[in-house]
Amino acid sequence: MHEQKECCICQHPFVPHPRLKDRQKTCAAASCRRELKRRANKDWRTQKPDYFLVRYNTMLKAWNEKNIGYKKRYRQEHPEYVHSLGIFIFCA
């Protein structure tokens, strides 16, 4: 039998899953697992603040430049989409 560990979120003791052994950090509670994931995501975003900006500049910006006017045409051809979002676009 494995030794008990303390959950890094709620500090309650738990027995780790046999396959995870020492790598398991939280108990089986969904709230603890969710909080650990939230913290990991926050740390990742802190370490890589420009990740999404670089992706935009390399991929999406180039696509948008190639397809000038796509968004405006789409909104004109799909008024129900614009209405469902509650967006009001005023064209001069």
The first five atom37 places (N, CA, C, CB, O) and aatype in JSON, in Angstrom:
{
  "aatype": [12, 8, 6, 5, 11, 6, 4, 4, 9, 4, 5, 8, 14, 13, 19, 14, 8, 14, 1, 10, 11, 3, 1, 5, 11, 16, 4, 0, 0, 0, 15, 4, 1, 1, 6, 10, 11, 1, 1, 0, 2, 11, 3, 17, 1, 16, 5, 11, 14, 3, 18, 13, 10, 19, 1, 18, 2, 16, 12, 10, 11, 0, 17, 2, 6, 11, 2, 9, 7, 18, 11, 11, 1, 18, 1, 5, 6, 8, 14, 6, 18, 19, 8, 15, 10, 7, 9, 13, 9, 13, 4, 0],
  "atom_mask": [
    [1, 1, 1, 1, 1],
    [1, 1, 1, 1, 1],
    [1, 1, 1, 1, 1],
    [1, 1, 1, 1, 1],
    [1, 1, 1, 1, 1],
    [1, 1, 1, 1, 1],
    [1, 1, 1, 1, 1],
    [1, 1, 1, 1, 1],
    [1, 1, 1, 1, 1],
    [1, 1, 1, 1, 1],
    [1, 1, 1, 1, 1],
    [1, 1, 1, 1, 1],
    [1, 1, 1, 1, 1],
    [1, 1, 1, 1, 1],
    [1, 1, 1, 1, 1],
    [1, 1, 1, 1, 1],
    [1, 1, 1, 1, 1],
    [1, 1, 1, 1, 1],
    [1, 1, 1, 1, 1],
    [1, 1, 1, 1, 1],
    [1, 1, 1, 1, 1],
    [1, 1, 1, 1, 1],
    [1, 1, 1, 1, 1],
    [1, 1, 1, 1, 1],
    [1, 1, 1, 1, 1],
    [1, 1, 1, 1, 1],
    [1, 1, 1, 1, 1],
    [1, 1, 1, 1, 1],
    [1, 1, 1, 1, 1],
    [1, 1, 1, 1, 1],
    [1, 1, 1, 1, 1],
    [1, 1, 1, 1, 1],
    [1, 1, 1, 1, 1],
    [1, 1, 1, 1, 1],
    [1, 1, 1, 1, 1],
    [1, 1, 1, 1, 1],
    [1, 1, 1, 1, 1],
    [1, 1, 1, 1, 1],
    [1, 1, 1, 1, 1],
    [1, 1, 1, 1, 1],
    [1, 1, 1, 1, 1],
    [1, 1, 1, 1, 1],
    [1, 1, 1, 1, 1],
    [1, 1, 1, 1, 1],
    [1, 1, 1, 1, 1],
    [1, 1, 1, 1, 1],
    [1, 1, 1, 1, 1],
    [1, 1, 1, 1, 1],
    [1, 1, 1, 1, 1],
    [1, 1, 1, 1, 1],
    [1, 1, 1, 1, 1],
    [1, 1, 1, 1, 1],
    [1, 1, 1, 1, 1],
    [1, 1, 1, 1, 1],
    [1, 1, 1, 1, 1],
    [1, 1, 1, 1, 1],
    [1, 1, 1, 1, 1],
    [1, 1, 1, 1, 1],
    [1, 1, 1, 1, 1],
    [1, 1, 1, 1, 1],
    [1, 1, 1, 1, 1],
    [1, 1, 1, 1, 1],
    [1, 1, 1, 1, 1],
    [1, 1, 1, 1, 1],
    [1, 1, 1, 1, 1],
    [1, 1, 1, 1, 1],
    [1, 1, 1, 1, 1],
    [1, 1, 1, 1, 1],
    [1, 1, 1, 0, 1],
    [1, 1, 1, 1, 1],
    [1, 1, 1, 1, 1],
    [1, 1, 1, 1, 1],
    [1, 1, 1, 1, 1],
    [1, 1, 1, 1, 1],
    [1, 1, 1, 1, 1],
    [1, 1, 1, 1, 1],
    [1, 1, 1, 1, 1],
    [1, 1, 1, 1, 1],
    [1, 1, 1, 1, 1],
    [1, 1, 1, 1, 1],
    [1, 1, 1, 1, 1],
    [1, 1, 1, 1, 1],
    [1, 1, 1, 1, 1],
    [1, 1, 1, 1, 1],
    [1, 1, 1, 1, 1],
    [1, 1, 1, 0, 1],
    [1, 1, 1, 1, 1],
    [1, 1, 1, 1, 1],
    [1, 1, 1, 1, 1],
    [1, 1, 1, 1, 1],
    [1, 1, 1, 1, 1],
    [1, 1, 1, 1, 1]
  ],
  "atom_positions": [
    [[0.84, -1.18, 0.0], [0.0, 0.0, 0.0], [0.88, 1.24, 0.0], [-0.95, 0.0, 1.21], [1.91, 1.29, 0.67]],
    [[0.47, 2.24, -0.76], [1.24, 3.47, -0.86], [0.98, 4.37, 0.34], [0.9, 4.2, -2.15], [-0.07, 4.32, 0.98]],
    [[1.97, 5.18, 0.61], [1.82, 6.13, 1.71], [0.89, 7.26, 1.29], [3.19, 6.68, 2.14], [0.72, 7.54, 0.11]],
    [[0.32, 7.88, 2.28], [-0.56, 9.0, 2.01], [0.27, 10.26, 1.72], [-1.52, 9.24, 3.2], [1.37, 10.43, 2.25]],
    [[-0.3, 11.11, 0.88], [0.3, 12.41, 0.58], [-0.7, 13.48, 0.97], [0.7, 12.52, -0.93], [-1.87, 13.19, 1.23]],
    [[-0.23, 14.71, 1.0], [-1.12, 15.83, 1.3], [-1.43, 16.57, 0.01], [-0.48, 16.79, 2.36], [-0.52, 16.87, -0.77]],
    [[-2.69, 16.85, -0.23], [-3.12, 17.58, -1.41], [-2.54, 18.98, -1.37], [-4.68, 17.63, -1.52], [-2.62, 19.66, -0.34]],
    [[-1.95, 19.43, -2.48], [-1.33, 20.76, -2.5], [-2.35, 21.88, -2.54], [-0.4, 20.88, -3.7], [-1.99, 23.04, -2.39]],
    [[-3.63, 21.56, -2.74], [-4.67, 22.58, -2.79], [-5.45, 22.63, -1.47], [-5.63, 22.3, -3.95], [-5.51, 23.67, -0.82]],
    [[-6.04, 21.5, -1.09], [-6.89, 21.5, 0.11], [-6.18, 21.0, 1.37], [-8.11, 20.65, -0.13], [-6.75, 21.06, 2.46]],
    [[-4.97, 20.5, 1.24], [-4.13, 20.0, 2.34], [-4.73, 18.78, 3.06], [-3.91, 21.1, 3.35], [-4.32, 18.47, 4.17]],
    [[-5.7, 18.09, 2.44], [-6.24, 16.86, 3.01], [-5.37, 15.69, 2.56], [-7.74, 16.65, 2.59], [-4.83, 15.71, 1.45]],
    [[-5.22, 14.69, 3.41], [-4.43, 13.52, 3.01], [-5.18, 12.67, 1.97], [-4.08, 12.66, 4.24], [-6.41, 12.59, 1.99]],
    [[-4.41, 12.05, 1.08], [-4.99, 11.15, 0.08], [-3.96, 10.11, -0.28], [-5.46, 11.93, -1.19], [-2.76, 10.3, -0.1]],
    [[-4.45, 9.0, -0.8], [-3.56, 7.93, -1.28], [-3.42, 8.12, -2.79], [-4.12, 6.49, -0.92], [-4.42, 8.08, -3.5]],
    [[-2.2, 8.31, -3.3], [-2.01, 8.53, -4.73], [-2.4, 7.3, -5.55], [-0.56, 8.9, -5.02], [-2.33, 6.17, -5.07]],
    [[-2.81, 7.54, -6.77], [-3.13, 6.45, -7.69], [-1.85, 5.65, -7.94], [-3.74, 7.0, -9.03], [-0.79, 6.24, -8.12]],
    [[-1.93, 4.31, -7.95], [-0.72, 3.49, -8.1], [0.09, 3.79, -9.37], [-1.1, 2.04, -8.11], [1.31, 3.7, -9.35]],
    [[-0.57, 4.15, -10.46], [0.17, 4.43, -11.7], [0.86, 5.79, -11.66], [-0.78, 4.37, -12.89], [1.88, 5.99, -12.32]],
    [[0.31, 6.71, -10.9], [0.89, 8.06, -10.84], [1.99, 8.18, -9.8], [-0.2, 9.08, -10.55], [2.92, 8.97, -9.95]],
    [[1.88, 7.39, -8.74], [2.86, 7.34, -7.66], [3.19, 8.72, -7.13], [4.12, 6.65, -8.13], [2.31, 9.42, -6.64]],
    [[4.45, 9.14, -7.23], [4.89, 10.4, -6.63], [4.5, 11.62, -7.45], [6.38, 10.39, -6.45], [4.64, 12.75, -6.96]],
    [[4.03, 11.44, -8.67], [3.71, 12.59, -9.53], [2.37, 13.23, -9.21], [3.72, 12.18, -10.97], [2.14, 14.38, -9.57]],
    [[1.47, 12.5, -8.54], [0.15, 13.04, -8.24], [0.26, 14.1, -7.14], [-0.82, 11.92, -7.81], [0.82, 13.84, -6.08]],
    [[-0.27, 15.29, -7.41], [-0.15, 16.4, -6.48], [-1.44, 16.71, -5.74], [0.31, 17.62, -7.21], [-1.41, 17.27, -4.65]],
    [[-2.6, 16.35, -6.33], [-3.87, 16.68, -5.69], [-4.67, 15.42, -5.41], [-4.67, 17.63, -6.57], [-4.42, 14.34, -5.94]],
    [[-5.66, 15.62, -4.54], [-6.59, 14.52, -4.27], [-7.51, 14.36, -5.48], [-7.41, 14.78, -2.95], [-7.34, 15.04, -6.49]],
    [[-8.48, 13.48, -5.38], [-9.36, 13.2, -6.52], [-10.48, 14.21, -6.68], [-9.95, 11.82, -6.37], [-11.25, 14.11, -7.63]],
    [[-10.59, 15.17, -5.79], [-11.68, 16.16, -5.87], [-11.53, 17.0, -7.14], [-11.69, 17.07, -4.62], [-10.44, 17.49, -7.45]],
    [[-12.63, 17.15, -7.85], [-12.61, 17.92, -9.11], [-12.18, 19.36, -8.87], [-13.99, 17.88, -9.77], [-11.48, 19.94, -9.7]],
    [[-12.6, 19.93, -7.76], [-12.24, 21.33, -7.48], [-10.73, 21.49, -7.3], [-12.97, 21.83, -6.24], [-10.16, 22.5, -7.72]],
    [[-10.09, 20.52, -6.68], [-8.64, 20.59, -6.48], [-7.91, 20.42, -7.81], [-8.17, 19.5, -5.49], [-6.95, 21.15, -8.1]],
    [[-8.36, 19.47, -8.62], [-7.72, 19.27, -9.93], [-7.89, 20.5, -10.81], [-8.31, 18.04, -10.62], [-6.97, 20.89, -11.52]],
    [[-9.07, 21.11, -10.77], [-9.36, 22.31, -11.56], [-8.46, 23.48, -11.12], [-10.85, 22.7, -11.43], [-7.93, 24.22, -11.96]],
    [[-8.3, 23.64, -9.81], [-7.46, 24.72, -9.28], [-5.99, 24.51, -9.65], [-7.6, 24.82, -7.75], [-5.3, 25.48, -9.97]],
    [[-5.52, 23.28, -9.61], [-4.14, 22.99, -10.01], [-3.93, 23.32, -11.48], [-3.78, 21.51, -9.74], [-2.9, 23.89, -11.85]],
    [[-4.89, 22.98, -12.32], [-4.82, 23.29, -13.75], [-4.85, 24.8, -13.98], [-5.98, 22.62, -14.51], [-4.12, 25.32, -14.82]],
    [[-5.7, 25.51, -13.22], [-5.78, 26.97, -13.34], [-4.43, 27.61, -13.0], [-6.89, 27.53, -12.41], [-3.98, 28.53, -13.69]],
    [[-3.8, 27.13, -11.93], [-2.5, 27.66, -11.53], [-1.42, 27.36, -12.58], [-2.08, 27.08, -10.17], [-0.59, 28.21, -12.88]],
    [[-1.46, 26.15, -13.12], [-0.47, 25.78, -14.15], [-0.65, 26.65, -15.39], [-0.6, 24.28, -14.52], [0.34, 27.1, -15.98]],
    [[-1.89, 26.89, -15.79], [-2.14, 27.74, -16.95], [-1.66, 29.17, -16.69], [-3.63, 27.74, -17.3], [-1.08, 29.8, -17.57]],
    [[-1.91, 29.67, -15.49], [-1.48, 31.02, -15.14], [0.05, 31.12, -15.19], [-2.0, 31.42, -13.73], [0.59, 32.1, -15.72]],
    [[0.74, 30.13, -14.65], [2.2, 30.12, -14.69], [2.71, 30.07, -16.12], [2.75, 28.92, -13.9], [3.66, 30.77, -16.47]],
    [[2.08, 29.25, -16.95], [2.49, 29.13, -18.35], [2.33, 30.47, -19.07], [1.67, 28.03, -19.07], [3.23, 30.89, -19.81]],
    [[1.19, 31.14, -18.86], [0.96, 32.43, -19.5], [1.95, 33.48, -19.0], [-0.47, 32.9, -19.25], [2.34, 34.38, -19.75]],
    [[2.35, 33.38, -17.73], [3.33, 34.32, -17.18], [4.7, 34.1, -17.82], [3.42, 34.17, -15.64], [5.41, 35.06, -18.11]],
    [[5.07, 32.84, -18.04], [6.36, 32.52, -18.63], [6.42, 32.81, -20.12], [6.68, 31.06, -18.39], [7.5, 33.08, -20.65]],
    [[5.27, 32.77, -20.81], [5.23, 32.97, -22.26], [4.2, 34.03, -22.62], [4.91, 31.65, -22.99], [3.2, 33.72, -23.27]],
    [[4.43, 35.29, -22.22], [3.4, 36.31, -22.43], [3.16, 36.65, -23.9], [3.79, 37.55, -21.7], [2.07, 37.11, -24.24]],
    [[4.13, 36.43, -24.76], [3.99, 36.79, -26.17], [3.56, 35.64, -27.07], [5.28, 37.34, -26.68], [3.53, 35.79, -28.29]],
    [[3.23, 34.49, -26.49], [2.93, 33.31, -27.29], [1.82, 33.56, -28.31], [2.55, 32.16, -26.39], [1.98, 33.26, -29.49]],
    [[0.7, 34.1, -27.85], [-0.43, 34.3, -28.74], [-0.21, 35.49, -29.67], [-1.7, 34.5, -27.95], [-0.72, 35.51, -30.79]],
    [[0.55, 36.47, -29.21], [0.87, 37.61, -30.06], [1.73, 37.17, -31.23], [1.59, 38.71, -29.25], [1.5, 37.61, -32.36]],
    [[2.71, 36.32, -30.98], [3.56, 35.8, -32.05], [2.73, 34.99, -33.04], [4.7, 34.93, -31.46], [2.91, 35.11, -34.25]],
    [[1.83, 34.18, -32.52], [0.96, 33.37, -33.4], [0.11, 34.28, -34.28], [0.05, 32.43, -32.57], [-0.05, 34.02, -35.47]],
    [[-0.42, 35.34, -33.7], [-1.23, 36.27, -34.48], [-0.39, 36.92, -35.57], [-1.85, 37.34, -33.56], [-0.8, 37.0, -36.72]],
    [[0.78, 37.39, -35.19], [1.62, 38.1, -36.16], [2.09, 37.19, -37.29], [2.81, 38.7, -35.46], [2.25, 37.66, -38.42]],
    [[2.31, 35.93, -37.03], [2.83, 35.04, -38.06], [1.75, 34.42, -38.93], [3.64, 33.97, -37.43], [1.95, 34.26, -40.13]],
    [[0.62, 34.07, -38.35], [-0.39, 33.33, -39.1], [-1.63, 34.17, -39.43], [-0.81, 32.11, -38.34], [-1.95, 34.38, -40.6]],
    [[-2.3, 34.65, -38.42], [-3.58, 35.29, -38.62], [-3.47, 36.64, -39.34], [-4.26, 35.49, -37.3], [-4.3, 36.98, -40.18]],
    [[-2.44, 37.39, -39.01], [-2.27, 38.68, -39.65], [-2.05, 38.51, -41.15], [-1.09, 39.45, -39.02], [-2.61, 39.25, -41.96]],
    [[-1.23, 37.52, -41.53], [-0.98, 37.25, -42.95], [-2.27, 36.82, -43.65], [0.1, 36.17, -43.11], [-2.53, 37.25, -44.77]],
    [[-3.08, 35.98, -43.0], [-4.33, 35.54, -43.6], [-5.28, 36.72, -43.77], [-4.99, 34.46, -42.74], [-5.92, 36.85, -44.82]],
    [[-5.38, 37.56, -42.75], [-6.26, 38.72, -42.83], [-5.84, 39.68, -43.95], [-6.28, 39.46, -41.49], [-6.69, 40.27, -44.61]],
    [[-4.54, 39.83, -44.15], [-4.06, 40.71, -45.22], [-4.38, 40.13, -46.6], [-2.55, 40.94, -45.08], [-4.64, 40.87, -47.54]],
    [[-4.35, 38.8, -46.71], [-4.69, 38.15, -47.97], [-6.18, 38.2, -48.26], [-4.22, 36.7, -47.96], [-6.58, 38.23, -49.43]],
    [[-7.0, 38.22, -47.23], [-8.45, 38.17, -47.36], [-9.08, 39.46, -46.85], [-9.02, 36.97, -46.59], [-9.95, 39.45, -45.98]],
    [[-8.64, 40.57, -47.4], [-9.14, 41.88, -46.98], [-10.65, 41.95, -47.24], [-8.39, 43.03, -47.74], [-11.12, 41.57, -48.31]],
    [[-11.37, 42.44, -46.27], [-12.82, 42.61, -46.4], [-13.63, 41.36, -46.1], [0.0, 0.0, 0.0], [-14.85, 41.4, -46.2]],
    [[-12.99, 40.26, -45.72], [-13.72, 39.01, -45.46], [-14.74, 39.18, -44.34], [-12.74, 37.9, -45.1], [-15.9, 38.79, -44.48]],
    [[-14.31, 39.78, -43.25], [-15.2, 39.91, -42.09], [-16.4, 40.79, -42.43], [-14.44, 40.51, -40.9], [-17.53, 40.48, -42.05]],
    [[-16.16, 41.87, -43.14], [-17.25, 42.78, -43.51], [-18.24, 42.07, -44.43], [-16.69, 44.05, -44.19], [-19.45, 42.18, -44.24]],
    [[-17.74, 41.33, -45.44], [-18.61, 40.57, -46.35], [-19.4, 39.52, -45.59], [-17.78, 39.9, -47.46], [-20.6, 39.35, -45.83]],
    [[-18.75, 38.82, -44.68], [-19.42, 37.77, -43.92], [-20.58, 38.36, -43.12], [-18.42, 37.06, -42.98], [-21.67, 37.79, -43.09]],
    [[-20.34, 39.49, -42.47], [-21.4, 40.12, -41.68], [-22.56, 40.56, -42.56], [-20.84, 41.32, -40.9], [-23.72, 40.45, -42.16]],
    [[-22.25, 41.05, -43.75], [-23.31, 41.48, -44.65], [-24.12, 40.3, -45.17], [-22.73, 42.27, -45.81], [-25.33, 40.4, -45.34]],
    [[-23.46, 39.18, -45.44], [-24.12, 38.0, -45.97], [-24.84, 37.19, -44.89], [-23.11, 37.13, -46.69], [-25.69, 36.36, -45.21]],
    [[-24.51, 37.4, -43.63], [-25.09, 36.64, -42.52], [-25.6, 37.59, -41.44], [-24.04, 35.65, -41.93], [-25.02, 37.65, -40.35]],
    [[-26.65, 38.33, -41.71], [-27.15, 39.29, -40.71], [-27.65, 38.61, -39.43], [-28.26, 40.12, -41.31], [-27.63, 39.22, -38.37]],
    [[-28.11, 37.38, -39.53], [-28.58, 36.67, -38.34], [-27.44, 36.42, -37.35], [-29.25, 35.34, -38.72], [-27.65, 36.42, -36.14]],
    [[-26.24, 36.22, -37.88], [-25.06, 36.03, -37.02], [-24.76, 37.32, -36.26], [-23.83, 35.6, -37.87], [-24.53, 37.3, -35.05]],
    [[-24.77, 38.43, -36.96], [-24.5, 39.72, -36.34], [-25.57, 40.03, -35.3], [-24.45, 40.84, -37.41], [-25.25, 40.5, -34.21]],
    [[-26.82, 39.76, -35.64], [-27.93, 40.03, -34.71], [-27.81, 39.15, -33.46], [-29.29, 39.79, -35.4], [-28.1, 39.61, -32.36]],
    [[-27.39, 37.88, -33.63], [-27.3, 36.97, -32.48], [-26.22, 37.4, -31.51], [-27.02, 35.54, -32.96], [-26.3, 37.11, -30.31]],
    [[-25.2, 38.1, -32.0], [-24.13, 38.56, -31.13], [-24.47, 39.89, -30.46], [-22.84, 38.7, -31.91], [-23.82, 40.3, -29.5]],
    [[-25.48, 40.56, -30.98], [-25.84, 41.85, -30.43], [-24.88, 42.95, -30.86], [0.0, 0.0, 0.0], [-24.75, 43.97, -30.18]],
    [[-24.21, 42.73, -31.99], [-23.24, 43.7, -32.5], [-23.96, 44.67, -33.44], [-22.06, 42.98, -33.24], [-24.73, 44.26, -34.31]],
    [[-23.7, 45.92, -33.24], [-24.27, 46.93, -34.13], [-23.13, 47.58, -34.87], [-25.11, 47.98, -33.34], [-22.27, 48.21, -34.27]],
    [[-23.14, 47.43, -36.18], [-22.08, 47.97, -37.02], [-22.66, 49.13, -37.83], [-21.48, 46.87, -37.95], [-23.66, 48.99, -38.54]],
    [[-22.02, 50.25, -37.7], [-22.45, 51.44, -38.42], [-21.47, 51.69, -39.56], [-22.55, 52.68, -37.47], [-20.29, 51.96, -39.33]],
    [[-21.95, 51.61, -40.75], [-21.11, 51.85, -41.92], [-21.4, 53.24, -42.45], [-21.35, 50.77, -43.02], [-22.56, 53.65, -42.56]],
    [[-20.35, 53.96, -42.79], [-20.51, 55.32, -43.32], [-20.77, 55.28, -44.8], [-19.28, 56.17, -43.03], [-20.94, 56.33, -45.43]]
  ]
}
